[in-house]
Amino acid sequence: MLSQIRKGIVAFIDFFHKPFAKYIPTQTFRYIACGGTNTVLGLVFFSLVYNHIFKGHSMHLIGDFALTDRVAALFVTFCFNVPFGFVLSSYIVFPESQIDTKVQFIRYTGAAVSFIGMAYVLTKFFAWALPAVRADVSNIFVNFITAIISYLSQRFYTFKIEKRPAVDLPVMEEPVAEEA
């Protein structure tokens, strides 16, 4: 049943890829579709969690340590987005990867955490270097930069496709014709 779901999702994405096939490789288009879906679902999920669960209340953890409503909603959304994004990347975008699934998930989660840090640093950098640029416009650039680096890290690290060495076949020498 899962393979049928995968085939359906891939067929759906590939249908929309046809007009762009000359310009965007299939794997890249699938990454854009899956990443875009995960991003939109994350935004919706964040909004629901922030507005309907936390409703302006901090989340008290241990002692005096508390997470603000925004950070708590971000954390809950992260816990949803990472597994969902991993499944999409693993089974739709990079299904040919031979790396163990547990290793892939650890790499994917580590990359996701590092990209949150990168987004924070880039946001601060844009605010410092280009203060005249609106924050939402800067955020578009931050998302674009992290999306490109995320794709490259997933393609060449998290879901790297191991190239198998070519099998060396023995070279057969042609028989030398003897002179009579």
JOGISUL-V286120 format. One record per residue. PSI is psi in radians with two decimals (NA if undefined). D_LAST is the distance of its C-alpha to the last C-alpha in Angstrom with 2 decimals. Layout:
# JOGISUL-V286120
PSI:D_LAST
PSI:D_LAST
This chain:
# JOGISUL-V286120
-0.72:70.95
-0.63:70.11
-0.56:66.70
-0.70:68.54
-0.79:70.90
-0.83:67.99
-0.71:66.24
-0.77:69.53
-0.79:70.14
-0.75:66.60
-0.72:66.87
-0.85:70.26
-0.78:69.04
-0.50:65.85
-0.77:67.99
-0.27:69.85
-0.46:66.67
-0.82:65.22
-0.37:67.17
0.06:66.14
-0.55:62.48
-0.43:61.26
-0.51:63.27
2.18:63.50
2.66:60.74
-0.82:61.61
-0.71:62.01
-0.73:64.30
-0.73:66.40
-0.68:66.74
-0.77:67.84
-0.78:70.43
-0.82:71.72
-0.75:71.97
-0.70:73.33
-0.74:75.83
-0.80:76.96
-0.68:77.40
-0.83:79.32
-0.78:81.65
-0.64:82.29
-0.71:82.99
-0.76:85.53
-0.79:87.25
-0.76:87.22
-0.80:88.62
-0.76:91.38
-0.80:92.30
-0.79:92.32
-0.80:94.20
-0.42:96.79
-0.33:97.34
-0.94:96.65
-0.57:97.64
0.79:100.16
0.16:100.93
2.44:101.14
2.75:99.29
1.90:97.35
2.25:98.77
-1.40:96.28
2.18:97.45
-2.19:100.77
-0.02:101.33
2.13:97.71
2.62:97.48
2.37:95.02
2.86:96.45
-0.65:96.15
-0.80:93.38
-0.70:91.28
-0.75:91.86
-0.67:90.77
-0.75:87.70
-0.79:86.84
-0.74:87.29
-0.72:85.22
-0.73:82.47
-0.40:82.45
-0.82:81.94
-0.65:79.50
-0.91:77.01
-0.69:76.14
-0.81:76.22
-0.66:74.02
-0.81:71.63
-0.79:71.23
-0.81:70.61
-0.74:68.07
-0.73:66.31
-0.33:66.10
-0.84:66.18
-0.79:64.70
0.92:62.23
-0.31:61.44
-0.06:57.80
2.36:58.82
0.06:57.72
2.49:60.30
2.41:62.89
-0.69:65.96
-0.73:68.38
-0.75:66.49
-0.79:66.46
-0.72:70.21
-0.78:71.00
-0.76:68.98
-0.80:70.57
-0.76:74.08
-0.72:73.56
-0.73:72.31
-0.75:75.30
-0.75:77.72
-0.57:76.11
-0.51:76.29
-0.76:79.99
-0.73:80.37
-0.73:78.29
-0.69:80.44
-0.84:83.55
-0.77:82.33
-0.67:81.20
-0.80:84.53
-0.72:86.42
-0.84:84.20
-0.67:84.79
-0.63:88.52
-0.83:88.56
-0.59:86.20
1.16:87.25
-0.37:90.81
-0.30:91.52
2.31:88.86
2.61:90.30
-0.68:89.33
-0.59:87.96
-0.75:85.72
-0.67:84.50
-0.58:83.83
-0.79:81.48
-0.73:79.43
-0.82:79.53
-0.69:78.31
-0.80:75.55
-0.84:74.30
-0.56:74.45
-0.74:72.75
-0.81:69.74
-0.63:69.46
-0.79:70.01
-0.82:67.16
-0.71:64.78
-0.64:65.87
-0.74:65.47
-0.73:62.06
-0.04:60.57
-1.15:62.61
-0.86:64.72
0.55:62.28
2.40:59.11
2.05:55.96
2.18:53.55
2.21:50.06
2.41:47.63
2.52:44.58
2.50:41.35
2.19:39.15
2.05:35.98
2.54:33.08
2.46:30.00
2.20:27.28
2.27:24.09
2.53:20.97
2.44:18.22
2.43:15.05
2.23:12.40
2.27:9.18
2.52:6.33
2.41:3.76
NA:0.00
